[in-house]
């Protein structure tokens, strides 16, 4: 398990526990318990490492047995895993562990729906930087777990020249030229119409984003580009219209909803005391 993940989960536990779990302290420290986690919703499971980290940090001797694989699509009312260890640790870690699992599984589940919606078109679905603060890497992992792809991780690993950058730079050509001079990372330009598309093609970026193009203009853009550069569609694209967008011939479609419109999976954790047979 990566140290960065462990450190992240420690911060999440600290946020919840603070100076101590004063409710769990009503439970005798020596008591052991077992628990089962169930999903009430159909889902794509994602986040096992984060879930495990919560309990391994609280109780290194905790045992966790998973019955569902990471990335597996499951039906509602599925038994996900069982745990056994100190009762206090199970109670203290329950909310943080379930929060992580329900959020990352929700992201993966939504990503799977979008992936399936464009199956067979050759178009790839990308995420964006519209992630939950503090969960950027985890949610982007969940997007990939669901079968979609990651756009740039942040502002440091890819250039995306948007309208305001172009205004300040003076033109698309100036913006692309400056970006090439400053860095060797991929350069993408956002355009809002076919005239700007032609300007972008002349400037020679690695990818062009078609922002809020209608279907007819997307088809024209694909013809004009003629595979000289990758095309990415973005803006007002939903599960209901995404297949039509993919069928225009664009290479990518970026969807902010993958990480910002997730609806948490309904999970439950039931704890039972483990009785000492010598008592």
BAFI-3210 file (N, C-alpha, C; in Angstrom, 3 decimals, decimal comma, padded with zeros to 6 digits):
// residues 279
n [1|2|3|4|5|6|7|8|9|10|11|12|13|14|15|16|17|18|19|20|21|22|23|24|25|26|27|28|29|30|31|32|33|34|35|36|37|38|39|40|41|42|43|44|45|46|47|48|49|50|51|52|53|54|55|56|57|58|59|60|61|62|63|64|65|66|67|68|69|70|71|72|73|74|75|76|77|78|79|80|81|82|83|84|85|86|87|88|89|90|91|92|93|94|95|96|97|98|99|100|101|102|103|104|105|106|107|108|109|110|111|112|113|114|115|116|117|118|119|120|121|122|123|124|125|126|127|128|129|130|131|132|133|134|135|136|137|138|139|140|141|142|143|144|145|146|147|148|149|150|151|152|153|154|155|156|157|158|159|160|161|162|163|164|165|166|167|168|169|170|171|172|173|174|175|176|177|178|179|180|181|182|183|184|185|186|187|188|189|190|191|192|193|194|195|196|197|198|199|200|201|202|203|204|205|206|207|208|209|210|211|212|213|214|215|216|217|218|219|220|221|222|223|224|225|226|227|228|229|230|231|232|233|234|235|236|237|238|239|240|241|242|243|244|245|246|247|248|249|250|251|252|253|254|255|256|257|258|259|260|261|262|263|264|265|266|267|268|269|270|271|272|273|274|275|276|277|278|279]
n.u [000,849|000,614|002,539|001,626|-001,130|-001,736|-000,992|-002,853|-005,279|-004,851|-005,049|-007,741|-008,930|-008,050|-009,492|-012,039|-011,819|-010,341|-009,548|-010,224|-012,384|-015,067|-017,464|-017,027|-015,532|-017,178|-017,273|-015,765|-012,220|-010,989|-012,711|-013,638|-014,893|-016,939|-017,699|-019,891|-020,040|-022,375|-023,795|-026,431|-027,118|-026,858|-023,618|-020,221|-017,505|-015,121|-012,221|-011,110|-008,488|-008,338|-010,402|-009,446|-007,109|-008,032|-008,837|-006,558|-004,791|-006,005|-006,113|-003,711|-003,766|-006,189|-008,434|-009,481|-011,690|-012,379|-015,090|-015,646|-014,189|-011,954|-013,215|-015,230|-018,495|-021,490|-024,595|-027,421|-027,732|-025,513|-023,024|-020,150|-017,678|-016,017|-015,060|-012,829|-011,888|-010,653|-013,387|-013,763|-012,161|-013,439|-015,856|-014,990|-013,725|-015,692|-017,380|-015,588|-014,360|-016,559|-017,461|-015,385|-015,439|-018,057|-018,064|-015,942|-016,725|-019,107|-018,155|-016,722|-018,828|-020,484|-018,684|-018,471|-021,000|-020,932|-018,823|-019,913|-021,948|-020,784|-019,716|-018,010|-017,686|-015,149|-014,420|-012,985|-013,699|-013,064|-012,028|-012,143|-010,720|-012,578|-012,997|-013,637|-012,363|-009,216|-009,531|-008,565|-006,618|-007,616|-010,253|-009,718|-008,406|-010,610|-012,221|-010,727|-010,901|-013,536|-013,499|-013,054|-010,980|-008,127|-007,816|-005,513|-003,730|-003,384|-002,607|-000,018|000,847|-000,025|-000,887|-003,656|-005,169|-007,404|-010,275|-009,773|-007,002|-006,259|-007,215|-005,555|-003,046|-003,260|-003,750|-004,680|-002,516|-000,325|-000,588|-000,214|002,377|003,835|003,351|004,634|007,249|007,699|007,332|007,517|005,318|002,148|000,086|-003,012|-005,786|-008,662|-011,531|-014,266|-015,729|-015,897|-014,185|-012,251|-011,291|-009,915|-007,880|-006,590|-005,736|-003,811|-001,957|-000,940|-001,350|-001,347|-003,800|-007,239|-009,906|-013,331|-015,545|-018,727|-019,829|-022,314|-023,846|-023,713|-021,654|-019,591|-019,226|-018,374|-015,993|-014,505|-014,127|-012,726|-010,413|-009,298|-007,839|-005,398|-004,849|-005,709|-009,126|-011,295|-014,396|-016,526|-018,717|-021,995|-022,717|-024,319|-025,446|-027,578|-027,142|-024,584|-023,731|-024,405|-022,684|-020,202|-020,375|-019,885|-017,256|-015,225|-012,254|-012,092|-014,158|-014,773|-015,913|-017,174|-019,013|-018,382|-016,883|-017,957|-020,714|-021,473|-023,435|-023,575|-022,984|-025,220|-024,331|-023,976|-022,891|-022,683|-022,209|-021,151|-020,771|-017,958|-018,026|-016,334|-015,640|-014,823|-016,022]
n.v [-001,192|002,192|004,862|007,478|007,170|006,068|008,201|010,086|008,903|008,873|011,603|011,981|010,394|011,781|014,129|013,251|011,909|013,563|014,659|012,264|009,354|009,697|008,416|005,735|005,007|004,050|001,390|-001,541|-001,833|-004,256|-005,813|-007,773|-007,749|-008,536|-007,727|-007,014|-005,819|-004,469|-003,795|-001,787|-000,896|-001,420|-001,527|-000,512|-001,785|000,104|001,270|-000,310|-000,340|002,105|001,808|-000,453|000,672|002,456|000,801|-000,738|001,181|001,993|-000,422|-002,526|-005,345|-006,061|-008,134|-008,501|-009,646|-009,798|-010,244|-009,391|-008,235|-005,491|-003,087|-004,693|-005,247|-005,283|-006,607|-005,120|-005,440|-007,023|-008,880|-007,501|-007,509|-008,920|-008,209|-008,437|-007,703|-005,383|-004,080|-001,348|-000,122|-000,875|000,483|003,144|003,544|003,111|005,141|006,797|004,898|003,871|006,229|006,758|004,417|004,464|006,802|006,565|004,220|005,120|006,973|005,276|003,683|005,485|006,222|003,784|003,627|005,725|004,850|002,502|003,622|004,609|002,459|000,649|002,763|003,772|006,075|007,753|008,277|010,980|012,217|015,254|018,181|018,687|017,743|016,291|018,247|017,298|014,687|014,173|012,398|009,933|009,899|010,076|007,682|006,046|006,676|005,498|002,895|002,414|002,255|004,409|007,242|009,216|012,725|015,483|015,468|017,709|021,220|021,091|019,076|019,204|021,407|023,449|025,581|028,091|030,287|032,713|032,607|032,902|035,466|037,051|036,359|037,282|035,963|032,759|031,588|032,935|032,066|029,276|029,176|030,354|028,506|026,215|027,127|027,272|024,767|021,156|019,567|018,077|020,112|021,625|023,211|025,116|025,673|027,654|027,837|027,224|028,924|029,591|027,025|026,608|028,492|027,339|024,904|025,812|026,713|024,446|022,637|019,806|018,726|019,574|021,101|020,990|023,201|023,171|022,730|022,183|019,174|019,133|020,970|019,694|017,457|018,738|019,777|017,466|016,637|018,857|018,790|016,314|014,245|015,403|016,341|015,500|015,424|016,713|016,634|018,716|019,950|020,364|017,667|014,627|011,468|010,892|012,065|011,424|009,314|010,088|012,225|010,921|009,463|011,328|011,275|012,334|012,107|012,051|012,563|014,807|014,729|016,435|015,645|013,084|013,118|015,121|015,015|012,803|010,326|009,083|005,639|003,436|002,022|-000,400|-001,255|-003,807|-004,672|-007,200|-008,516|-010,425|-013,213|-014,324|-017,578|-018,569|-017,133]
n.w [000,000|-000,886|000,536|000,308|000,064|002,553|004,229|003,385|004,214|006,948|007,511|006,950|008,907|011,164|010,880|011,529|014,006|015,724|018,917|020,013|019,899|021,547|021,887|021,203|023,344|025,292|024,937|026,146|026,040|025,462|023,957|021,117|017,728|014,872|011,464|008,697|005,395|003,225|-000,010|-000,951|-003,387|-006,967|-008,416|-009,328|-007,841|-006,066|-004,440|-002,474|-001,338|000,038|001,890|003,310|004,375|006,316|008,478|008,946|009,829|012,215|013,605|013,311|013,285|012,237|010,399|007,074|004,702|001,389|-000,853|-003,324|-006,316|-007,079|-009,259|-010,174|-011,421|-009,680|-008,343|-006,611|-003,036|-002,392|-000,708|000,384|001,928|004,846|008,215|011,037|014,305|016,831|018,636|019,168|017,206|014,836|015,110|015,249|012,787|010,911|009,575|008,101|006,430|004,984|003,777|001,950|000,350|-000,694|-002,187|-004,061|-005,345|-006,411|-008,270|-010,010|-010,880|-012,277|-014,268|-015,640|-016,780|-018,622|-020,224|-021,307|-022,779|-025,094|-026,325|-028,831|-030,596|-030,682|-029,459|-026,659|-023,214|-021,102|-017,881|-015,825|-014,178|-012,298|-009,544|-006,253|-003,660|-002,376|-003,079|-005,604|-006,918|-006,055|-007,086|-009,826|-010,172|-009,682|-011,884|-013,952|-013,044|-013,564|-016,282|-017,947|-018,980|-017,927|-018,003|-017,902|-014,767|-013,178|-013,087|-013,826|-015,555|-018,142|-020,801|-021,140|-023,101|-022,711|-023,294|-021,824|-021,533|-024,176|-024,754|-023,123|-024,152|-026,727|-029,142|-030,564|-031,866|-030,711|-028,069|-028,232|-029,266|-027,169|-025,159|-026,152|-026,037|-023,350|-022,142|-022,401|-022,269|-023,325|-025,467|-025,468|-027,046|-026,500|-028,432|-029,740|-032,012|-035,603|-036,982|-035,059|-034,745|-037,173|-036,831|-034,655|-035,746|-037,526|-035,722|-034,544|-032,159|-029,823|-029,291|-029,823|-028,233|-028,635|-027,717|-026,526|-029,090|-031,612|-032,961|-035,762|-036,344|-035,046|-036,672|-039,005|-038,028|-037,597|-040,228|-041,288|-039,743|-040,327|-039,112|-038,444|-035,954|-032,580|-031,546|-029,106|-027,570|-025,592|-023,033|-022,017|-022,382|-021,978|-020,553|-022,132|-024,634|-025,393|-027,062|-029,647|-029,922|-029,802|-032,139|-034,091|-034,714|-033,180|-031,145|-028,371|-025,462|-022,943|-019,617|-017,032|-015,137|-014,349|-012,019|-010,452|-010,245|-008,846|-007,178|-004,072|-003,344|-001,720|001,170|003,806|007,104|009,359|012,675|014,895|018,156|019,172|021,026|023,930|024,528|026,940|028,870]
ca.u [000,000|001,462|002,599|000,787|-002,505|-001,819|-000,960|-004,138|-006,310|-004,585|-005,617|-009,197|-009,271|-007,817|-010,612|-013,216|-011,563|-009,883|-008,880|-010,604|-013,768|-015,598|-018,583|-016,479|-014,923|-018,116|-017,042|-014,519|-011,120|-010,544|-013,724|-013,482|-016,160|-016,861|-018,630|-020,140|-020,408|-023,285|-024,208|-027,871|-027,270|-025,980|-022,452|-018,892|-016,734|-013,847|-011,752|-010,747|-007,250|-008,648|-011,198|-008,541|-006,158|-008,687|-008,828|-005,182|-004,203|-006,597|-005,821|-002,874|-004,096|-007,534|-008,532|-010,522|-011,838|-013,242|-015,756|-015,857|-012,931|-011,912|-013,663|-016,281|-019,877|-022,280|-026,011|-027,797|-027,809|-024,360|-022,121|-018,867|-016,523|-016,168|-013,941|-012,770|-010,840|-011,125|-014,698|-013,618|-011,597|-014,483|-016,819|-014,348|-013,385|-016,822|-017,863|-014,559|-014,178|-017,726|-017,467|-014,442|-015,895|-019,291|-017,762|-015,127|-017,554|-020,061|-017,414|-016,461|-020,116|-020,894|-017,739|-018,829|-022,194|-020,508|-018,032|-020,825|-022,800|-020,089|-019,053|-017,982|-017,464|-013,736|-014,224|-012,615|-014,277|-012,078|-012,476|-011,655|-010,215|-013,733|-013,014|-013,844|-011,075|-008,544|-009,737|-008,252|-005,995|-008,507|-011,356|-009,205|-008,226|-011,942|-012,638|-010,053|-011,466|-014,821|-013,304|-012,797|-009,582|-007,788|-007,247|-004,366|-003,952|-003,496|-002,109|001,424|001,216|-000,623|-001,324|-004,989|-005,331|-008,822|-010,639|-009,096|-005,580|-006,125|-007,420|-004,350|-001,912|-003,464|-004,278|-004,421|-001,147|000,608|-000,707|000,415|003,820|004,379|003,288|005,697|008,538|007,820|007,249|007,454|004,112|001,156|-000,617|-004,385|-006,443|-010,126|-012,118|-015,712|-016,394|-015,070|-013,131|-011,198|-010,712|-008,929|-006,736|-005,893|-005,059|-002,625|-000,991|-000,307|-001,345|-001,469|-005,215|-008,159|-011,173|-014,489|-016,348|-020,152|-020,189|-023,458|-023,445|-023,367|-020,331|-018,613|-018,950|-017,556|-014,671|-013,812|-013,727|-011,696|-009,188|-008,779|-006,901|-004,115|-004,708|-006,795|-010,263|-011,999|-015,653|-016,822|-019,777|-023,406|-022,805|-024,922|-025,636|-028,634|-026,697|-023,148|-023,440|-024,456|-021,439|-019,123|-020,535|-019,425|-015,888|-014,229|-011,421|-012,320|-015,216|-014,482|-017,153|-016,972|-019,954|-017,808|-016,348|-018,637|-022,144|-021,651|-024,406|-022,936|-023,586|-025,800|-023,652|-024,241|-021,934|-023,309|-021,200|-021,595|-019,754|-017,370|-018,061|-015,258|-016,308|-014,413|-016,829]
ca.v [000,000|003,369|005,731|008,657|006,781|005,921|009,546|010,712|008,329|009,353|012,949|011,840|009,893|012,864|015,049|012,672|011,486|014,689|014,301|010,909|008,915|009,608|007,470|004,374|004,727|003,340|-000,037|-002,022|-001,848|-005,607|-006,545|-007,966|-007,794|-008,817|-006,873|-007,302|-004,644|-004,802|-002,713|-001,806|-000,452|-001,968|-000,649|-001,005|-001,616|000,812|001,899|-001,285|000,035|003,192|001,187|-001,270|001,528|003,008|-000,148|-001,150|002,269|001,961|-001,717|-003,258|-006,765|-006,266|-009,015|-008,084|-010,609|-009,265|-011,206|-008,728|-007,697|-004,093|-002,898|-005,659|-004,776|-006,176|-006,291|-004,617|-006,409|-007,921|-008,923|-007,036|-007,974|-009,130|-007,717|-008,914|-007,027|-004,648|-003,461|000,105|000,276|-001,031|001,557|004,425|003,656|002,794|006,221|007,214|003,817|003,814|007,446|006,566|003,344|004,842|007,871|006,049|003,276|005,931|007,520|004,171|003,231|006,462|006,095|002,583|003,940|006,541|003,991|001,600|004,398|004,855|001,206|000,353|003,953|004,107|007,311|007,559|009,231|011,547|013,007|016,628|018,580|019,010|016,656|016,667|018,665|016,298|013,334|014,208|011,162|008,808|009,897|009,757|006,231|005,453|006,838|004,443|001,629|002,278|001,999|005,635|007,657|010,447|013,914|015,881|015,357|019,050|022,311|020,906|017,986|019,399|022,777|023,583|027,001|028,413|031,604|033,804|032,555|033,438|036,915|037,663|036,125|038,059|035,107|031,336|031,319|033,418|031,224|027,981|029,406|030,581|027,239|025,358|027,652|027,143|023,407|020,070|018,770|018,232|021,394|021,548|024,508|025,111|026,572|027,778|027,855|026,671|029,879|029,362|025,712|026,802|029,178|026,358|023,950|026,487|026,895|023,156|022,017|018,346|018,374|020,711|020,850|021,646|023,584|023,430|022,627|021,324|017,956|019,439|021,585|018,666|016,653|019,589|019,874|016,203|016,659|019,894|018,373|015,209|013,468|016,082|016,568|014,877|016,277|016,406|017,364|019,014|020,923|019,961|016,287|013,782|010,072|010,821|012,491|011,185|008,416|010,874|012,996|009,985|009,027|012,368|010,957|012,920|011,096|012,067|013,393|015,041|014,804|016,870|014,951|011,829|013,291|016,148|014,744|011,443|010,088|008,049|004,314|003,140|000,896|-000,580|-002,076|-004,362|-005,164|-008,150|-008,808|-011,767|-013,641|-015,167|-018,798|-018,895|-016,359]
ca.w [000,000|-001,036|001,705|000,076|000,373|004,009|004,802|003,072|005,075|008,302|007,610|006,985|010,242|012,114|010,731|012,178|015,383|016,525|020,177|020,408|019,678|022,904|021,917|021,205|024,638|026,167|024,678|026,774|025,084|025,112|023,195|019,674|017,000|013,441|010,722|007,290|004,605|002,127|-000,891|-001,250|-004,778|-008,001|-008,419|-009,666|-006,610|-006,177|-003,210|-001,447|-000,642|000,964|002,948|004,122|005,089|007,504|009,592|009,252|010,613|013,552|014,246|012,348|013,250|011,687|009,236|006,123|003,606|000,334|-001,716|-004,616|-006,830|-007,487|-010,631|-010,521|-011,401|-008,825|-008,172|-005,293|-001,941|-002,466|000,435|-000,131|002,701|006,283|009,010|012,415|015,053|018,012|018,437|019,124|015,913|013,826|015,287|014,960|011,371|010,035|008,725|007,144|005,457|004,106|002,959|000,842|-000,530|-001,396|-003,128|-005,160|-006,094|-007,185|-009,409|-010,942|-011,427|-013,286|-015,381|-016,392|-017,579|-019,758|-021,110|-022,012|-023,685|-026,363|-026,723|-030,256|-031,426|-030,698|-028,719|-025,256|-022,274|-020,195|-016,735|-015,812|-012,865|-011,443|-008,565|-004,857|-003,100|-001,559|-003,618|-007,032|-007,385|-005,771|-008,040|-011,150|-010,137|-009,790|-013,277|-014,705|-012,575|-014,236|-017,706|-018,707|-019,039|-017,214|-018,628|-017,081|-013,333|-012,621|-013,925|-014,015|-016,468|-019,454|-021,083|-021,727|-023,383|-022,804|-023,815|-021,120|-021,880|-025,542|-024,670|-022,541|-025,060|-027,957|-030,199|-030,385|-032,331|-029,691|-026,879|-028,507|-029,410|-025,828|-024,425|-026,687|-025,590|-021,896|-021,612|-023,387|-022,027|-024,395|-025,534|-025,974|-027,204|-026,532|-029,430|-029,572|-033,319|-036,675|-037,311|-034,074|-035,057|-038,235|-036,225|-033,817|-036,636|-038,055|-034,633|-034,336|-030,834|-029,830|-029,236|-029,830|-027,552|-029,236|-026,560|-026,778|-030,507|-031,906|-033,664|-037,151|-036,371|-034,671|-037,873|-039,871|-037,406|-037,857|-041,650|-041,456|-039,052|-041,134|-038,281|-038,253|-034,519|-031,826|-031,224|-027,864|-027,408|-024,202|-022,791|-022,125|-022,873|-020,956|-020,942|-023,138|-025,971|-025,594|-028,170|-030,874|-029,964|-030,139|-033,527|-035,020|-035,086|-032,274|-030,501|-026,934|-024,884|-021,523|-018,846|-015,651|-014,267|-013,844|-010,669|-009,648|-010,125|-008,353|-006,110|-003,266|-003,267|-000,405|001,804|005,235|007,839|010,548|013,601|015,933|019,175|019,191|022,420|024,460|024,979|028,301|029,812]
c.u [000,888|001,378|001,710|-000,670|-002,695|-001,854|-002,280|-005,230|-006,094|-005,162|-007,141|-009,664|-009,109|-008,955|-011,823|-012,996|-011,131|-009,123|-009,266|-012,063|-014,410|-016,813|-018,068|-015,872|-015,885|-017,966|-015,745|-013,428|-010,759|-011,509|-013,378|-014,857|-015,889|-017,925|-018,765|-020,562|-021,226|-023,514|-025,692|-028,151|-026,427|-024,815|-021,252|-018,031|-015,413|-013,489|-011,350|-009,509|-007,495|-009,436|-010,290|-007,623|-006,762|-008,520|-007,429|-004,445|-004,710|-006,231|-005,035|-003,196|-005,478|-007,477|-009,717|-010,540|-012,856|-013,831|-015,984|-014,538|-013,059|-012,294|-014,771|-017,658|-020,725|-023,727|-026,248|-027,876|-026,708|-023,495|-020,717|-017,671|-016,896|-014,905|-013,993|-011,604|-011,402|-012,431|-014,594|-013,124|-012,626|-015,486|-016,237|-014,116|-014,545|-017,173|-016,837|-014,391|-015,343|-017,818|-016,578|-014,966|-017,128|-019,040|-016,964|-015,902|-018,586|-019,393|-017,164|-017,740|-020,598|-019,982|-018,081|-020,046|-021,816|-019,697|-018,933|-021,660|-022,133|-019,390|-019,154|-017,712|-015,982|-013,409|-013,919|-013,196|-013,214|-012,744|-011,944|-011,039|-011,345|-013,962|-013,311|-012,493|-010,487|-008,652|-009,382|-007,697|-006,908|-009,654|-010,892|-008,870|-009,580|-012,488|-012,021|-010,584|-012,803|-014,715|-013,126|-011,333|-009,379|-007,292|-006,046|-004,722|-004,158|-002,960|-000,656|001,789|000,547|-001,068|-002,710|-005,273|-006,813|-009,010|-009,855|-007,593|-005,354|-006,269|-006,151|-003,156|-002,039|-004,037|-004,001|-002,983|-000,119|000,603|-000,013|001,924|004,468|004,396|004,392|007,070|008,780|007,927|007,165|006,221|003,116|000,404|-001,989|-004,973|-007,951|-010,610|-013,634|-016,474|-015,411|-013,948|-011,946|-010,536|-009,631|-007,678|-005,905|-005,129|-003,773|-001,538|-000,301|-000,256|-001,424|-002,929|-006,028|-009,463|-012,277|-015,478|-017,772|-020,491|-021,486|-022,988|-023,012|-021,965|-019,236|-018,235|-018,072|-016,125|-013,851|-013,302|-012,588|-010,355|-008,492|-007,641|-005,523|-003,813|-005,891|-007,885|-010,973|-013,259|-015,927|-017,969|-021,167|-023,586|-023,264|-024,990|-026,654|-028,133|-025,263|-022,855|-023,466|-023,192|-020,285|-019,177|-020,161|-017,999|-014,831|-013,487|-011,734|-013,556|-014,885|-015,778|-016,847|-017,842|-019,392|-017,375|-017,097|-020,138|-022,416|-022,679|-023,931|-023,717|-024,083|-025,168|-024,078|-023,199|-022,594|-022,252|-021,824|-020,438|-019,261|-017,249|-016,867|-015,889|-015,886|-015,238|-018,078]
c.v [001,248|004,279|006,953|008,363|006,681|007,292|010,276|010,209|008,752|010,748|012,892|011,340|010,987|013,877|014,559|012,410|012,646|014,226|012,911|010,622|008,677|008,687|006,040|004,002|004,076|001,829|-000,464|-002,251|-003,240|-006,351|-006,613|-008,042|-008,170|-007,981|-007,362|-006,021|-005,109|-003,568|-002,851|-001,415|-001,314|-001,005|-001,317|-000,742|-000,902|001,402|000,945|-000,872|001,146|002,657|000,392|-000,403|002,102|002,059|-000,637|-000,077|002,215|000,691|-002,569|-004,748|-007,080|-007,219|-008,573|-009,083|-010,062|-010,398|-010,665|-008,096|-006,211|-003,985|-003,838|-005,014|-005,777|-005,688|-005,692|-005,770|-007,462|-007,763|-008,602|-007,611|-008,201|-008,653|-008,336|-008,240|-006,316|-003,926|-001,949|000,572|000,163|000,115|002,910|004,613|003,531|003,930|006,660|006,169|003,760|005,057|007,286|005,536|003,764|005,926|007,363|005,029|004,020|006,511|006,448|003,701|004,176|006,392|004,884|002,851|004,756|005,707|003,105|002,344|004,645|003,602|000,985|001,542|004,276|005,389|007,004|008,670|009,658|012,220|014,435|016,914|018,946|017,880|017,195|017,057|017,604|014,891|013,253|012,873|009,962|008,758|009,590|008,266|005,536|005,554|005,738|003,073|001,353|002,105|003,225|006,037|008,986|011,524|014,295|015,790|016,729|020,074|022,123|019,890|018,076|020,845|022,731|025,077|027,278|029,864|032,733|033,804|033,205|034,957|037,608|037,524|036,912|037,260|033,655|031,006|031,749|032,508|029,883|028,136|029,586|029,303|026,293|025,807|027,400|025,711|022,393|019,194|018,978|019,552|021,183|022,948|024,303|026,116|026,534|027,820|027,361|027,620|029,709|028,003|025,854|027,516|028,198|025,351|024,551|026,626|025,589|022,621|020,490|017,889|019,646|020,292|021,664|021,948|023,958|023,515|021,820|020,151|018,233|020,034|020,617|017,824|017,443|019,685|018,614|016,169|017,656|019,458|017,241|014,464|014,113|016,287|015,892|015,902|015,776|017,260|017,569|020,007|020,402|018,578|015,396|012,336|009,942|011,180|012,095|010,262|009,169|011,718|012,093|009,584|010,106|012,093|011,607|011,796|010,938|012,887|013,556|015,355|015,201|016,110|013,652|011,949|014,319|015,921|013,330|011,402|008,869|006,736|004,079|001,865|000,788|-001,503|-002,507|-005,049|-006,106|-008,416|-010,236|-012,198|-014,525|-016,398|-019,202|-018,141|-017,130]
c.w [000,000|000,180|001,535|000,402|001,880|004,680|004,568|004,009|006,527|008,515|007,707|008,345|011,291|012,070|011,520|013,670|016,271|017,756|020,675|020,153|021,037|023,011|021,985|022,553|025,624|026,018|025,362|025,738|024,604|024,189|021,703|019,020|015,553|012,732|009,295|006,596|003,404|001,262|-001,177|-002,702|-005,709|-008,177|-009,068|-008,442|-006,887|-004,814|-002,115|-000,672|000,373|002,162|003,884|004,975|006,361|008,693|009,936|010,044|012,047|014,317|013,256|012,239|012,707|010,493|008,382|004,978|002,604|-000,494|-003,122|-005,045|-007,156|-008,968|-011,065|-010,429|-010,633|-008,739|-006,790|-004,300|-002,024|-001,224|-000,074|000,618|004,152|006,988|010,395|013,108|016,256|017,737|018,334|017,758|014,799|013,898|014,891|013,466|010,414|009,068|007,681|006,045|004,477|003,228|001,735|-000,152|-001,326|-002,439|-004,323|-005,985|-006,938|-008,418|-010,456|-011,620|-012,523|-014,510|-016,253|-017,285|-018,820|-020,744|-021,952|-023,047|-025,036|-026,891|-028,229|-031,152|-031,578|-029,948|-027,248|-024,387|-021,275|-018,993|-016,864|-014,442|-011,913|-010,432|-007,168|-004,264|-002,164|-002,088|-005,107|-007,524|-007,179|-006,775|-009,453|-011,256|-010,331|-011,205|-014,140|-014,324|-013,264|-015,741|-018,572|-018,537|-018,322|-018,164|-017,765|-015,597|-012,706|-013,596|-014,347|-015,098|-017,835|-019,607|-021,719|-021,864|-023,615|-023,233|-023,148|-021,376|-023,253|-025,544|-024,173|-023,489|-026,359|-029,100|-029,859|-030,764|-031,289|-028,465|-027,081|-028,597|-028,042|-025,009|-024,865|-026,176|-024,110|-021,409|-022,739|-023,193|-023,169|-024,301|-026,169|-026,020|-027,247|-027,563|-029,325|-030,891|-034,381|-037,097|-036,345|-034,285|-036,127|-037,721|-035,391|-034,667|-037,203|-036,993|-034,250|-032,909|-030,955|-029,861|-029,250|-029,163|-028,219|-028,114|-026,976|-028,269|-030,643|-032,761|-035,096|-037,241|-035,922|-035,878|-038,849|-039,338|-037,664|-039,297|-041,869|-040,871|-039,789|-040,415|-038,122|-036,771|-033,822|-031,526|-029,980|-027,792|-025,923|-024,122|-023,054|-022,746|-021,731|-021,434|-022,069|-024,540|-026,312|-026,778|-029,502|-031,031|-030,391|-031,604|-034,549|-035,489|-034,221|-031,557|-029,013|-026,601|-023,410|-020,781|-017,399|-014,673|-013,691|-012,396|-009,826|-009,484|-009,604|-007,224|-005,331|-003,279|-001,845|000,157|003,261|005,845|009,142|011,404|014,631|016,886|019,022|020,642|022,757|025,085|026,390|029,338|030,249]
res [x|x|x|x|x|x|x|x|x|x|x|x|x|x|x|x|x|x|x|x|x|x|x|x|x|x|x|x|x|x|x|x|x|x|x|x|x|x|x|x|x|x|x|x|x|x|x|x|x|x|x|x|x|x|x|x|x|x|x|x|x|x|x|x|x|x|x|x|x|x|x|x|x|x|x|x|x|x|x|x|x|x|x|x|x|x|x|x|x|x|x|x|x|x|x|x|x|x|x|x|x|x|x|x|x|x|x|x|x|x|x|x|x|x|x|x|x|x|x|x|x|x|x|x|x|x|x|x|x|x|x|x|x|x|x|x|x|x|x|x|x|x|x|x|x|x|x|x|x|x|x|x|x|x|x|x|x|x|x|x|x|x|x|x|x|x|x|x|x|x|x|x|x|x|x|x|x|x|x|x|x|x|x|x|x|x|x|x|x|x|x|x|x|x|x|x|x|x|x|x|x|x|x|x|x|x|x|x|x|x|x|x|x|x|x|x|x|x|x|x|x|x|x|x|x|x|x|x|x|x|x|x|x|x|x|x|x|x|x|x|x|x|x|x|x|x|x|x|x|x|x|x|x|x|x|x|x|x|x|x|x|x|x|x|x|x|x|x|x|x|x|x|x|x|x|x|x|x|x]
***
